[in-house]
Amino acid sequence: MQKEIHPKEYRQVIFVDNSSGAQFLISSTIKSSEKIKWSDGKEYPAVHVEISSASHPFYTNQEKSLDSAGRVEKFKTRQAKATSKKKA
């Protein structure tokens, strides 16, 4: 194996999902000034993320399908209301 190919700052980091509050302890080289205590009693650097597998619709089976025809009809009705108000 080659020597010294891995980053020197490779350590355990807690990733916190802001959407769901889920926390993941993962090895990473990302820098962080905040620290959080993990369930093992040790403090680790913490990084906040907007979305993770705990809150992403694909992984949680909360996918929403949009009806494109219904969206077009809603737009047309709003447009018709707006043009009628301008004429009045």
Buried (B, 14 or more C-beta within 10 A) or exposed (E): EEEEEEEEEEEEBBBBBEEBEBBBBEEBEEEBEEEBEBEEEEEBBBBEEEEBEBBBEEEEEEEEEEEEEEEEEEEEEEEEEEEEEEEE
